[in-house]
Amino acid sequence: MAKVTGQNKKKKKYLTTLREQTQCRFCREGKHYIDYKDVESLQKLLTNRGKIFSRKRSGNCAGCQRKVKLAIKRARFMALLPFTS
Amino acid sequence: MKTAVKRLYEGLFLVDSAWAASEWETVLGTIRKFLERAGADIESIKKWDDRRLAYEVEGKSRGTYILAYFYCEPSRVHGIERDVNLSEKVLRALILRADHLGREDIDKPTPAELHPEGVPFEDVEPAEEPEVPAGEDAAAPLPGQEDLSEDETQAAP
């Protein structure tokens, strides 16, 4: 009986971590605005040719991906990030 | 007579690095003049950073960014952008609404204050593989997609 309880606990913990992990990196931080001046974090979402990673690749949710897209395009205009390289 | 409400804006201005190094007061004066001509109340104006540009702008490869927060009537922001476009000294400007920002965001230290000696642009180049958070197991790249990214890397001239 005790073994079953242990298994349940393990399963519950696994499910909790999975649920936590399903949120995107910006949702986890609770960010409502992605700053275009934060070049370091935006660069992690670009290929080394300067293209934006897909949602599947970056793990962003739809809303955050749109915010990231806008921030990257603003940073590109200000020559903080390359259009292509 | 109805008076227009002034809203908080954030403006980032890009100027030539050499000009900023030699005549810093003139640079600030020029930007202040643009803002004051539009009837803006300047909240703060400071150097954001001096860094290598991601691409050449008007033949310049280094630039100094100046970050300004100001209250302005929405209808007069266009005037600031027009002044910047007519100016040969200011290379680029981006003016955005900053209503969502708090006092701590405005007073946040700039990269220039954090790294006074300057961090070269090359130091913040992305790694070969981007940092994919541990949680994105479900969002791991498909094998085909990985190959596509690698092909793209190899295709670099």
gemmi code that builds the backbone of each chain (N, CA, C; Angstrom):
import gemmi

chains = {
    "A": [
        ("MET", (0.846, -1.212, 0.000), (0.000, 0.000, 0.000), (0.878, 1.258, 0.000)),
        ("ALA", (1.912, 1.125, 0.856), (2.808, 2.283, 0.962), (3.519, 2.527, -0.366)),
        ("LYS", (3.752, 1.427, -1.076), (4.449, 1.522, -2.358), (3.608, 2.311, -3.381)),
        ("VAL", (2.293, 2.001, -3.337), (1.357, 2.681, -4.254), (1.351, 4.180, -3.978)),
        ("THR", (1.341, 4.533, -2.694), (1.330, 5.955, -2.310), (2.595, 6.639, -2.827)),
        ("GLY", (3.721, 5.919, -2.688), (4.988, 6.476, -3.161), (4.963, 6.726, -4.658)),
        ("GLN", (4.392, 5.792, -5.371), (4.306, 5.921, -6.837), (3.438, 7.114, -7.220)),
        ("ASN", (2.303, 7.226, -6.461), (1.396, 8.342, -6.720), (2.093, 9.676, -6.510)),
        ("LYS", (2.883, 9.717, -5.430), (3.620, 10.953, -5.108), (4.558, 11.305, -6.253)),
        ("LYS", (5.255, 10.267, -6.722), (6.236, 10.457, -7.791), (5.543, 10.971, -9.049)),
        ("LYS", (4.379, 10.353, -9.329), (3.615, 10.726, -10.524), (3.131, 12.178, -10.414)),
        ("LYS", (2.670, 12.508, -9.183), (2.143, 13.853, -8.960), (3.252, 14.888, -9.167)),
        ("LYS", (4.423, 14.568, -8.611), (5.559, 15.496, -8.725), (5.935, 15.686, -10.196)),
        ("TYR", (5.927, 14.560, -10.934), (6.284, 14.597, -12.352), (5.317, 15.486, -13.127)),
        ("LEU", (3.996, 15.307, -12.783), (2.979, 16.096, -13.478), (3.128, 17.580, -13.162)),
        ("THR", (3.450, 17.872, -11.901), (3.600, 19.275, -11.501), (4.747, 19.922, -12.269)),
        ("THR", (5.869, 19.217, -12.331), (7.024, 19.803, -13.019), (6.720, 19.974, -14.505)),
        ("LEU", (5.982, 18.989, -15.050), (5.635, 19.095, -16.473), (4.788, 20.338, -16.723)),
        ("ARG", (3.829, 20.553, -15.791), (2.934, 21.699, -15.967), (3.731, 23.000, -15.866)),
        ("GLU", (4.673, 23.029, -14.918), (5.497, 24.235, -14.761), (6.321, 24.486, -16.020)),
        ("GLN", (6.788, 23.394, -16.578), (7.683, 23.515, -17.732), (6.965, 23.906, -19.015)),
        ("THR", (5.639, 23.702, -19.031), (4.918, 23.986, -20.274), (4.783, 25.482, -20.530)),
        ("GLN", (5.026, 26.301, -19.511), (4.942, 27.746, -19.731), (6.199, 28.220, -20.462)),
        ("CYS", (6.044, 29.243, -21.258), (7.214, 29.736, -21.988), (8.111, 30.561, -21.059)),
        ("ARG", (9.329, 30.869, -21.517), (10.313, 31.513, -20.640), (9.837, 32.874, -20.138)),
        ("PHE", (9.104, 33.616, -20.948), (8.647, 34.943, -20.530), (7.444, 34.833, -19.595)),
        ("CYS", (6.565, 33.861, -19.854), (5.402, 33.655, -18.970), (5.875, 33.222, -17.588)),
        ("ARG", (6.902, 32.386, -17.541), (7.422, 31.923, -16.264), (7.956, 33.087, -15.437)),
        ("GLU", (8.580, 34.051, -16.129), (9.119, 35.225, -15.421), (8.019, 36.241, -15.111)),
        ("GLY", (6.846, 36.036, -15.696), (5.727, 36.959, -15.477), (5.905, 38.287, -16.178)),
        ("LYS", (6.586, 38.284, -17.325), (6.831, 39.528, -18.056), (5.633, 39.862, -18.942)),
        ("HIS", (5.176, 41.102, -18.862), (4.071, 41.526, -19.722), (4.589, 42.319, -20.914)),
        ("TYR", (5.836, 42.769, -20.823), (6.406, 43.584, -21.904), (7.825, 43.099, -22.174)),
        ("ILE", (8.141, 42.869, -23.410), (9.496, 42.440, -23.768), (10.214, 43.648, -24.350)),
        ("ASP", (11.269, 44.054, -23.664), (11.965, 45.290, -24.019), (12.895, 45.044, -25.205)),
        ("TYR", (12.789, 45.908, -26.206), (13.646, 45.749, -27.386), (15.108, 46.082, -27.085)),
        ("LYS", (15.370, 46.759, -25.949), (16.748, 47.122, -25.598), (17.471, 45.976, -24.893)),
        ("ASP", (16.732, 44.932, -24.523), (17.328, 43.781, -23.840), (17.915, 42.833, -24.902)),
        ("VAL", (19.033, 43.265, -25.465), (19.611, 42.569, -26.624), (20.068, 41.157, -26.262)),
        ("GLU", (20.597, 40.982, -25.061), (21.144, 39.674, -24.666), (20.067, 38.591, -24.717)),
        ("SER", (18.885, 38.893, -24.180), (17.852, 37.846, -24.171), (17.238, 37.674, -25.555)),
        ("LEU", (17.176, 38.744, -26.358), (16.610, 38.604, -27.704), (17.539, 37.808, -28.609)),
        ("GLN", (18.847, 37.927, -28.360), (19.809, 37.234, -29.215), (19.717, 35.720, -29.068)),
        ("LYS", (19.211, 35.280, -27.915), (19.044, 33.840, -27.706), (17.926, 33.281, -28.588)),
        ("LEU", (17.100, 34.167, -29.119), (15.966, 33.721, -29.929), (16.241, 33.906, -31.425)),
        ("LEU", (17.510, 34.128, -31.768), (17.889, 34.306, -33.174), (18.896, 33.235, -33.588)),
        ("THR", (18.870, 32.867, -34.851), (19.915, 31.978, -35.372), (21.177, 32.815, -35.540)),
        ("ASN", (22.295, 32.184, -35.821), (23.495, 33.016, -35.995), (23.506, 33.757, -37.331)),
        ("ARG", (22.491, 33.532, -38.167), (22.304, 34.360, -39.360), (21.330, 35.512, -39.088)),
        ("GLY", (20.771, 35.544, -37.893), (19.883, 36.648, -37.525), (18.405, 36.396, -37.744)),
        ("LYS", (18.041, 35.159, -38.058), (16.626, 34.840, -38.267), (15.972, 34.478, -36.928)),
        ("ILE", (14.675, 34.761, -36.831), (13.949, 34.496, -35.579), (13.603, 33.003, -35.511)),
        ("PHE", (13.865, 32.406, -34.342), (13.522, 30.991, -34.149), (12.007, 30.806, -34.137)),
        ("SER", (11.572, 29.677, -34.624), (10.140, 29.356, -34.612), (9.682, 29.117, -33.177)),
        ("ARG", (8.401, 29.128, -32.994), (7.836, 28.857, -31.663), (8.226, 27.486, -31.182)),
        ("LYS", (8.240, 26.550, -32.106), (8.574, 25.173, -31.748), (10.004, 25.101, -31.218)),
        ("ARG", (10.869, 25.880, -31.832), (12.287, 25.865, -31.452), (12.532, 26.637, -30.159)),
        ("SER", (11.887, 27.802, -30.053), (12.155, 28.657, -28.887), (11.292, 28.268, -27.691)),
        ("GLY", (10.153, 27.595, -27.929), (9.270, 27.204, -26.835), (8.381, 28.334, -26.341)),
        ("ASN", (8.305, 29.438, -27.075), (7.472, 30.570, -26.648), (5.995, 30.282, -26.895)),
        ("CYS", (5.140, 30.926, -26.088), (3.709, 30.822, -26.353), (3.387, 31.828, -27.479)),
        ("ALA", (2.175, 31.726, -28.015), (1.825, 32.548, -29.180), (1.938, 34.038, -28.882)),
        ("GLY", (1.426, 34.439, -27.717), (1.447, 35.858, -27.351), (2.865, 36.371, -27.185)),
        ("CYS", (3.699, 35.578, -26.499), (5.087, 36.011, -26.268), (5.870, 36.011, -27.567)),
        ("GLN", (5.556, 35.073, -28.459), (6.262, 35.051, -29.747), (5.982, 36.337, -30.525)),
        ("ARG", (4.743, 36.823, -30.443), (4.396, 38.072, -31.139), (5.127, 39.249, -30.502)),
        ("LYS", (5.226, 39.234, -29.159), (5.938, 40.320, -28.458), (7.424, 40.275, -28.810)),
        ("VAL", (7.971, 39.059, -28.888), (9.389, 38.892, -29.235), (9.631, 39.401, -30.653)),
        ("LYS", (8.721, 39.059, -31.548), (8.843, 39.480, -32.952), (8.916, 41.004, -33.038)),
        ("LEU", (8.005, 41.665, -32.316), (7.959, 43.131, -32.333), (9.246, 43.711, -31.751)),
        ("ALA", (9.697, 43.121, -30.625), (10.903, 43.626, -29.960), (12.124, 43.455, -30.872)),
        ("ILE", (12.220, 42.310, -31.550), (13.378, 42.067, -32.431), (13.351, 43.045, -33.599)),
        ("LYS", (12.168, 43.303, -34.134), (12.079, 44.213, -35.276), (12.432, 45.648, -34.872)),
        ("ARG", (12.061, 46.035, -33.666), (12.443, 47.361, -33.166), (13.961, 47.425, -32.959)),
        ("ALA", (14.519, 46.354, -32.397), (15.969, 46.326, -32.154), (16.734, 46.350, -33.473)),
        ("ARG", (16.193, 45.693, -34.495), (16.849, 45.705, -35.807), (16.861, 47.114, -36.394)),
        ("PHE", (15.749, 47.825, -36.231), (15.664, 49.190, -36.763), (16.708, 50.084, -36.101)),
        ("MET", (16.921, 49.879, -34.805), (17.886, 50.709, -34.078), (19.321, 50.198, -34.197)),
        ("ALA", (19.547, 49.224, -35.066), (20.879, 48.642, -35.310), (21.458, 47.962, -34.072)),
        ("LEU", (20.563, 47.499, -33.186), (21.030, 46.739, -32.026), (21.175, 45.264, -32.407)),
        ("LEU", (20.358, 44.829, -33.360), (20.429, 43.459, -33.857), (20.526, 43.502, -35.378)),
        ("PRO", (21.141, 42.496, -35.971), (21.270, 42.514, -37.440), (19.976, 42.060, -38.130)),
        ("PHE", (19.739, 42.575, -39.327), (18.646, 42.054, -40.156), (19.094, 40.680, -40.691)),
        ("THR", (20.360, 40.626, -41.068), (20.959, 39.404, -41.560), (22.460, 39.515, -41.371)),
        ("SER", (23.127, 38.379, -41.275), (24.593, 38.483, -41.142), (25.252, 37.271, -41.776)),
    ],
    "B": [
        ("MET", (-11.514, 75.850, -23.584), (-10.619, 75.187, -24.539), (-10.057, 73.899, -23.926)),
        ("LYS", (-10.118, 72.855, -24.704), (-9.663, 71.556, -24.190), (-8.146, 71.426, -24.370)),
        ("THR", (-7.466, 71.074, -23.291), (-6.011, 70.888, -23.409), (-5.705, 69.406, -23.549)),
        ("ALA", (-4.773, 69.093, -24.444), (-4.423, 67.690, -24.680), (-3.636, 67.142, -23.492)),
        ("VAL", (-3.877, 65.869, -23.215), (-3.188, 65.211, -22.099), (-1.789, 64.828, -22.558)),
        ("LYS", (-0.814, 65.094, -21.697), (0.551, 64.684, -22.020), (0.778, 63.270, -21.526)),
        ("ARG", (1.378, 62.474, -22.359), (1.632, 61.072, -22.008), (3.131, 60.814, -21.938)),
        ("LEU", (3.465, 59.746, -21.192), (4.888, 59.416, -21.047), (5.377, 58.659, -22.275)),
        ("TYR", (6.493, 59.101, -22.813), (7.117, 58.456, -23.960), (8.558, 58.106, -23.638)),
        ("GLU", (9.022, 57.094, -24.362), (10.431, 56.686, -24.245), (11.048, 56.886, -25.628)),
        ("GLY", (12.117, 57.622, -25.676), (12.777, 57.848, -26.970), (14.221, 57.389, -26.918)),
        ("LEU", (14.604, 56.597, -27.909), (16.008, 56.176, -27.995), (16.587, 56.818, -29.255)),
        ("PHE", (17.630, 57.597, -29.074), (18.235, 58.338, -30.187), (19.621, 57.771, -30.453)),
        ("LEU", (19.927, 57.591, -31.716), (21.239, 57.070, -32.100), (22.033, 58.184, -32.772)),
        ("VAL", (23.207, 58.456, -32.213), (24.081, 59.479, -32.806), (25.463, 58.870, -33.052)),
        ("ASP", (26.229, 59.562, -33.869), (27.586, 59.088, -34.170), (28.442, 59.100, -32.897)),
        ("SER", (29.202, 58.031, -32.732), (30.018, 57.874, -31.525), (31.087, 58.965, -31.405)),
        ("ALA", (31.701, 59.311, -32.531), (32.780, 60.312, -32.523), (32.239, 61.678, -32.100)),
        ("TRP", (31.059, 62.021, -32.609), (30.442, 63.305, -32.255), (30.088, 63.330, -30.770)),
        ("ALA", (29.556, 62.218, -30.273), (29.171, 62.148, -28.859), (30.399, 62.235, -27.959)),
        ("ALA", (31.511, 61.634, -28.393), (32.725, 61.650, -27.573), (33.320, 63.049, -27.505)),
        ("SER", (33.252, 63.780, -28.639), (33.907, 65.095, -28.659), (33.002, 66.196, -28.107)),
        ("GLU", (31.713, 66.136, -28.407), (30.822, 67.237, -27.998), (29.573, 66.686, -27.312)),
        ("TRP", (29.761, 66.115, -26.144), (28.641, 65.466, -25.450), (27.538, 66.458, -25.089)),
        ("GLU", (27.935, 67.652, -24.638), (26.926, 68.647, -24.233), (26.091, 69.099, -25.428)),
        ("THR", (26.745, 69.231, -26.590), (26.024, 69.634, -27.809), (25.013, 68.570, -28.203)),
        ("VAL", (25.415, 67.296, -28.059), (24.527, 66.184, -28.413), (23.267, 66.243, -27.546)),
        ("LEU", (23.491, 66.372, -26.232), (22.344, 66.449, -25.322), (21.489, 67.680, -25.623)),
        ("GLY", (22.166, 68.781, -25.918), (21.460, 70.034, -26.236), (20.591, 69.876, -27.480)),
        ("THR", (21.112, 69.189, -28.488), (20.360, 68.985, -29.735), (19.093, 68.183, -29.457)),
        ("ILE", (19.244, 67.117, -28.692), (18.077, 66.259, -28.419), (17.066, 66.995, -27.533)),
        ("ARG", (17.594, 67.734, -26.566), (16.709, 68.543, -25.708), (15.912, 69.543, -26.556)),
        ("LYS", (16.606, 70.125, -27.536), (15.958, 71.130, -28.396), (14.809, 70.486, -29.183)),
        ("PHE", (15.055, 69.282, -29.716), (14.005, 68.571, -30.463), (12.777, 68.341, -29.586)),
        ("LEU", (13.053, 67.917, -28.342), (11.951, 67.580, -27.437), (11.207, 68.840, -26.998)),
        ("GLU", (11.974, 69.892, -26.705), (11.338, 71.110, -26.219), (10.532, 71.807, -27.311)),
        ("ARG", (10.977, 71.653, -28.544), (10.219, 72.237, -29.664), (8.839, 71.612, -29.785)),
        ("ALA", (8.731, 70.345, -29.348), (7.432, 69.666, -29.387), (6.662, 69.859, -28.080)),
        ("GLY", (7.165, 70.722, -27.238), (6.484, 71.018, -25.970), (6.561, 69.902, -24.965)),
        ("ALA", (7.631, 69.092, -25.028), (7.750, 67.950, -24.125), (8.357, 68.367, -22.789)),
        ("ASP", (7.902, 67.706, -21.730), (8.500, 67.880, -20.401), (9.451, 66.700, -20.199)),
        ("ILE", (10.735, 67.002, -20.136), (11.720, 65.920, -20.058), (11.801, 65.376, -18.630)),
        ("GLU", (11.602, 64.077, -18.531), (11.653, 63.392, -17.228), (13.103, 62.990, -16.931)),
        ("SER", (13.742, 62.378, -17.902), (15.161, 62.029, -17.744), (15.781, 61.885, -19.122)),
        ("ILE", (17.053, 62.195, -19.188), (17.782, 62.026, -20.450), (19.202, 61.609, -20.074)),
        ("LYS", (19.635, 60.469, -20.608), (20.961, 59.959, -20.247), (21.515, 59.101, -21.373)),
        ("LYS", (22.819, 58.878, -21.267), (23.473, 58.010, -22.249), (23.058, 56.575, -21.951)),
        ("TRP", (22.568, 55.875, -22.980), (22.169, 54.488, -22.748), (23.367, 53.561, -22.917)),
        ("ASP", (24.037, 53.684, -24.067), (25.238, 52.862, -24.283), (25.983, 53.377, -25.512)),
        ("ASP", (27.224, 52.966, -25.575), (28.050, 53.255, -26.759), (28.504, 51.900, -27.271)),
        ("ARG", (28.068, 51.513, -28.439), (28.420, 50.169, -28.910), (28.561, 50.122, -30.427)),
        ("ARG", (29.136, 49.004, -30.866), (29.279, 48.785, -32.305), (27.897, 48.471, -32.869)),
        ("LEU", (27.573, 49.061, -34.014), (26.251, 48.845, -34.597), (26.205, 47.489, -35.295)),
        ("ALA", (25.019, 46.901, -35.328), (24.849, 45.584, -35.961), (25.052, 45.684, -37.470)),
        ("TYR", (24.801, 46.863, -38.024), (25.058, 47.116, -39.449), (25.383, 48.601, -39.589)),
        ("GLU", (26.020, 48.967, -40.675), (26.424, 50.367, -40.862), (25.207, 51.253, -41.097)),
        ("VAL", (25.192, 52.389, -40.415), (24.123, 53.372, -40.616), (24.805, 54.654, -41.076)),
        ("GLU", (24.490, 55.092, -42.284), (25.100, 56.280, -42.895), (26.618, 56.221, -42.809)),
        ("GLY", (27.160, 55.025, -43.053), (28.615, 54.838, -43.076), (29.277, 54.759, -41.718)),
        ("LYS", (28.476, 54.794, -40.647), (29.042, 54.743, -39.289), (28.885, 53.321, -38.735)),
        ("SER", (29.974, 52.837, -38.130), (29.884, 51.485, -37.575), (29.811, 51.484, -36.043)),
        ("ARG", (30.027, 52.633, -35.427), (29.850, 52.748, -33.968), (28.834, 53.842, -33.688)),
        ("GLY", (28.084, 53.641, -32.646), (27.070, 54.643, -32.329), (26.868, 54.780, -30.837)),
        ("THR", (26.370, 55.949, -30.448), (26.019, 56.193, -29.047), (24.501, 56.338, -28.967)),
        ("TYR", (23.929, 55.608, -28.036), (22.476, 55.661, -27.854), (22.147, 56.559, -26.672)),
        ("ILE", (21.159, 57.410, -26.863), (20.716, 58.301, -25.782), (19.253, 57.982, -25.484)),
        ("LEU", (18.995, 57.698, -24.231), (17.650, 57.304, -23.817), (16.984, 58.467, -23.094)),
        ("ALA", (15.803, 58.828, -23.567), (15.086, 59.947, -22.938), (13.666, 59.521, -22.587)),
        ("TYR", (13.220, 59.930, -21.419), (11.816, 59.742, -21.034), (11.212, 61.130, -20.926)),
        ("PHE", (10.060, 61.318, -21.543), (9.460, 62.649, -21.536), (7.941, 62.557, -21.650)),
        ("TYR", (7.291, 63.596, -21.152), (5.835, 63.705, -21.284), (5.558, 64.609, -22.473)),
        ("CYS", (4.695, 64.140, -23.360), (4.433, 64.914, -24.567), (2.997, 64.680, -25.034)),
        ("GLU", (2.464, 65.651, -25.752), (1.136, 65.470, -26.344), (1.264, 64.501, -27.519)),
        ("PRO", (0.383, 63.518, -27.603), (0.519, 62.514, -28.677), (0.584, 63.108, -30.078)),
        ("SER", (-0.135, 64.194, -30.309), (-0.174, 64.766, -31.662), (1.152, 65.443, -32.035)),
        ("ARG", (2.010, 65.691, -31.046), (3.252, 66.424, -31.339), (4.489, 65.514, -31.410)),
        ("VAL", (4.271, 64.221, -31.198), (5.402, 63.281, -31.272), (5.929, 63.217, -32.709)),
        ("HIS", (5.007, 63.326, -33.647), (5.395, 63.280, -35.053), (6.411, 64.374, -35.380)),
        ("GLY", (6.268, 65.533, -34.718), (7.192, 66.658, -34.928), (8.616, 66.299, -34.522)),
        ("ILE", (8.754, 65.529, -33.456), (10.095, 65.112, -33.000), (10.714, 64.203, -34.056)),
        ("GLU", (9.911, 63.268, -34.556), (10.423, 62.328, -35.571), (10.822, 63.077, -36.842)),
        ("ARG", (10.046, 64.100, -37.191), (10.370, 64.881, -38.392), (11.687, 65.627, -38.191)),
        ("ASP", (11.867, 66.226, -37.022), (13.117, 66.940, -36.716), (14.318, 65.997, -36.793)),
        ("VAL", (14.136, 64.780, -36.268), (15.230, 63.793, -36.279), (15.566, 63.411, -37.716)),
        ("ASN", (14.516, 63.207, -38.540), (14.765, 62.822, -39.931), (15.474, 63.925, -40.699)),
        ("LEU", (15.172, 65.178, -40.359), (15.810, 66.296, -41.061), (17.236, 66.531, -40.563)),
        ("SER", (17.492, 66.103, -39.348), (18.826, 66.313, -38.779), (19.827, 65.343, -39.390)),
        ("GLU", (21.008, 65.849, -39.666), (22.059, 64.982, -40.214), (22.887, 64.362, -39.108)),
        ("LYS", (22.753, 64.901, -37.904), (23.576, 64.440, -36.783), (22.971, 63.213, -36.093)),
        ("VAL", (21.644, 63.229, -35.958), (20.976, 62.099, -35.297), (20.640, 61.065, -36.369)),
        ("LEU", (21.188, 59.848, -36.184), (21.061, 58.829, -37.227), (19.696, 58.140, -37.195)),
        ("ARG", (19.243, 57.785, -36.012), (17.971, 57.063, -35.879), (17.295, 57.494, -34.584)),
        ("ALA", (15.995, 57.338, -34.538), (15.268, 57.560, -33.282), (14.049, 56.660, -33.264)),
        ("LEU", (13.736, 56.165, -32.092), (12.541, 55.336, -31.921), (11.809, 55.855, -30.701)),
        ("ILE", (10.575, 56.322, -30.916), (9.791, 56.895, -29.816), (8.566, 56.015, -29.586)),
        ("LEU", (8.428, 55.535, -28.365), (7.346, 54.612, -28.020), (6.633, 55.094, -26.767)),
        ("ARG", (5.365, 54.745, -26.650), (4.607, 55.044, -25.433), (5.201, 54.249, -24.281)),
        ("ALA", (5.306, 54.872, -23.119), (5.921, 54.193, -21.973), (5.004, 54.254, -20.752)),
        ("ASP", (3.698, 54.223, -20.996), (2.738, 54.289, -19.885), (2.866, 53.117, -18.922)),
        ("HIS", (3.283, 51.974, -19.483), (3.355, 50.758, -18.660), (4.578, 50.757, -17.743)),
        ("LEU", (5.501, 51.692, -17.950), (6.733, 51.694, -17.152), (6.519, 52.414, -15.825)),
        ("GLY", (7.169, 51.884, -14.804), (7.106, 52.509, -13.491), (8.359, 53.339, -13.243)),
        ("ARG", (8.407, 53.936, -12.073), (9.549, 54.780, -11.705), (10.853, 53.981, -11.704)),
        ("GLU", (10.771, 52.726, -11.206), (11.995, 51.907, -11.126), (12.517, 51.537, -12.512)),
        ("ASP", (11.595, 51.413, -13.499), (12.035, 51.114, -14.870), (12.776, 52.315, -15.470)),
        ("ILE", (12.273, 53.507, -15.160), (12.894, 54.725, -15.695), (14.275, 54.930, -15.081)),
        ("ASP", (14.381, 54.615, -13.782), (15.659, 54.823, -13.082), (16.602, 53.628, -13.186)),
        ("LYS", (16.201, 52.610, -13.935), (17.032, 51.402, -14.058), (18.402, 51.769, -14.631)),
        ("PRO", (19.490, 51.225, -14.072), (20.805, 51.586, -14.621), (20.963, 51.125, -16.074)),
        ("THR", (21.573, 51.972, -16.862), (21.764, 51.665, -18.284), (23.022, 50.816, -18.460)),
        ("PRO", (23.186, 50.132, -19.597), (24.418, 49.367, -19.830), (25.676, 50.230, -19.699)),
        ("ALA", (25.580, 51.508, -20.060), (26.740, 52.402, -19.959), (27.142, 52.596, -18.495)),
        ("GLU", (26.143, 52.612, -17.609), (26.431, 52.773, -16.177), (26.942, 51.466, -15.571)),
        ("LEU", (26.404, 50.336, -16.079), (26.809, 49.031, -15.539), (28.217, 48.647, -15.992)),
        ("HIS", (28.542, 48.970, -17.255), (29.866, 48.639, -17.793), (30.496, 49.916, -18.343)),
        ("PRO", (31.051, 50.755, -17.454), (31.597, 52.042, -17.914), (32.740, 51.889, -18.912)),
        ("GLU", (33.477, 50.766, -18.812), (34.605, 50.578, -19.734), (34.139, 50.108, -21.109)),
        ("GLY", (32.860, 49.673, -21.196), (32.290, 49.294, -22.495), (32.442, 47.821, -22.782)),
        ("VAL", (31.359, 47.223, -23.255), (31.383, 45.818, -23.658), (31.296, 45.773, -25.174)),
        ("PRO", (32.314, 45.228, -25.845), (32.244, 45.201, -27.301), (31.083, 44.337, -27.791)),
        ("PHE", (30.562, 44.664, -28.949), (29.400, 43.961, -29.512), (29.708, 42.484, -29.723)),
        ("GLU", (30.957, 42.188, -30.068), (31.337, 40.803, -30.359), (31.141, 39.901, -29.148)),
        ("ASP", (31.280, 40.506, -27.934), (31.172, 39.700, -26.710), (29.765, 39.187, -26.456)),
        ("VAL", (28.778, 39.823, -27.056), (27.403, 39.392, -26.821), (26.838, 38.645, -28.034)),
        ("GLU", (27.727, 38.121, -28.872), (27.288, 37.309, -30.009), (26.634, 36.035, -29.479)),
        ("PRO", (25.614, 35.517, -30.178), (24.956, 34.319, -29.673), (25.845, 33.093, -29.783)),
        ("ALA", (25.566, 32.137, -28.924), (26.306, 30.881, -28.980), (25.826, 30.097, -30.200)),
        ("GLU", (26.555, 29.046, -30.521), (26.177, 28.213, -31.663), (24.749, 27.690, -31.500)),
        ("GLU", (24.483, 27.123, -30.324), (23.142, 26.615, -30.027), (22.500, 27.554, -29.018)),
        ("PRO", (21.286, 28.034, -29.263), (20.652, 28.915, -28.290), (20.253, 28.138, -27.053)),
        ("GLU", (20.161, 28.876, -25.972), (19.792, 28.240, -24.707), (18.300, 27.931, -24.727)),
        ("VAL", (17.976, 26.650, -24.863), (16.570, 26.245, -24.821), (16.286, 25.833, -23.388)),
        ("PRO", (15.316, 26.469, -22.736), (15.065, 26.153, -21.332), (14.743, 24.679, -21.139)),
        ("ALA", (15.105, 24.176, -19.949), (14.933, 22.752, -19.659), (13.483, 22.332, -19.815)),
        ("GLY", (12.594, 23.280, -19.594), (11.180, 22.955, -19.631), (10.634, 22.695, -21.017)),
        ("GLU", (11.350, 23.072, -22.029), (10.800, 22.980, -23.371), (11.084, 21.633, -24.028)),
        ("ASP", (10.920, 20.556, -23.217), (11.121, 19.226, -23.779), (10.128, 18.976, -24.898)),
        ("ALA", (8.871, 19.378, -24.620), (7.831, 19.160, -25.617), (8.100, 20.011, -26.850)),
        ("ALA", (8.807, 21.139, -26.638), (9.067, 22.058, -27.737), (10.451, 21.862, -28.328)),
        ("ALA", (11.028, 20.684, -28.094), (12.361, 20.424, -28.634), (12.299, 20.415, -30.150)),
        ("PRO", (13.368, 20.853, -30.797), (13.328, 20.923, -32.252), (13.193, 19.545, -32.872)),
        ("LEU", (12.486, 19.496, -33.961), (12.370, 18.238, -34.681), (13.705, 17.961, -35.367)),
        ("PRO", (14.022, 16.702, -35.623), (15.309, 16.405, -36.264), (15.479, 17.151, -37.581)),
        ("GLY", (14.401, 17.227, -38.339), (14.476, 17.911, -39.646), (14.800, 19.375, -39.485)),
        ("GLN", (14.195, 19.966, -38.449), (14.381, 21.402, -38.231), (15.816, 21.704, -37.803)),
        ("GLU", (16.354, 20.808, -36.985), (17.737, 20.970, -36.521), (18.672, 21.002, -37.718)),
        ("ASP", (18.424, 20.046, -38.636), (19.267, 19.954, -39.829), (19.190, 21.238, -40.631)),
        ("LEU", (17.963, 21.790, -40.695), (17.750, 23.004, -41.482), (18.607, 24.138, -40.932)),
        ("SER", (18.615, 24.237, -39.594), (19.385, 25.291, -38.938), (20.884, 25.113, -39.194)),
        ("GLU", (21.316, 23.841, -39.135), (22.740, 23.568, -39.347), (23.146, 23.869, -40.786)),
        ("ASP", (22.242, 23.500, -41.721), (22.527, 23.777, -43.133), (22.704, 25.266, -43.359)),
        ("GLU", (21.819, 26.004, -42.659), (21.851, 27.453, -42.806), (23.184, 28.004, -42.298)),
        ("THR", (23.677, 27.419, -41.199), (24.947, 27.854, -40.616), (26.095, 27.576, -41.580)),
        ("GLN", (26.039, 26.409, -42.187), (27.128, 26.031, -43.092), (27.118, 26.869, -44.368)),
        ("ALA", (25.916, 27.352, -44.709), (25.792, 28.102, -45.959), (26.365, 29.518, -45.853)),
        ("ALA", (26.855, 29.860, -44.656), (27.395, 31.216, -44.460), (28.586, 31.453, -45.382)),
        ("PRO", (28.651, 32.627, -46.010), (29.763, 32.884, -46.930), (31.083, 33.020, -46.187)),
    ],
}
model = gemmi.Model(1)
for chain_id, residues in chains.items():
    chain = gemmi.Chain(chain_id)
    for i, (resn, *xyz) in enumerate(residues, 1):
        res = gemmi.Residue()
        res.name, res.seqid = resn, gemmi.SeqId(i, " ")
        for name, pos in zip(("N", "CA", "C"), xyz):
            atom = gemmi.Atom()
            atom.name, atom.element = name, gemmi.Element(name[0])
            atom.pos, atom.b_iso = gemmi.Position(*pos), 0.0
            res.add_atom(atom)
        chain.add_residue(res)
    model.add_chain(chain)
structure = gemmi.Structure()
structure.add_model(model)
structure.setup_entities()
